[in-house]
């Protein structure tokens, strides 16, 4: 009768298997390790988002996700791997509920009694781009890495943007 050979290793103390067991215990099995992308392998795309009629918080969370690079398979939390995001029509952002009157933005001059406050409607009239920048800034990491990610956010009032030379791809968000 013919013996069938398999790839299993029998762990017994017979003389024929001692050599195999010694080989298994002394051989180093190497693993592939964790992939970490190099800085010269990172590529950043340019994306164009139209904010007309979109909800502020939902839009800001999707933009922060893209700026961090979490949508890429090469995401690494210690690297700035995100894409550039150009947002147009920020003056047409909406918020839910009574936030147009109840949401207050605070700013302090640094001097005693130098606190200023504005409602959402006042900010929308005077500085509509700062509304989205503040929302996205709160969703990014704090420190130098977060500051570098926030620099990749380009916010424009109106339908035109000065970044057409980079040929941004249209990103449709709902």
Helices and strands as residue ranges (DSSP letters): H 15-26, G 39-41, E 46-50, H 56-68, E 84-88, G 90-92, H 99-102, E 104-108, E 115-119, H 120-126, H 128-137, H 144-150, E 153-155, G 164-166, E 169-171
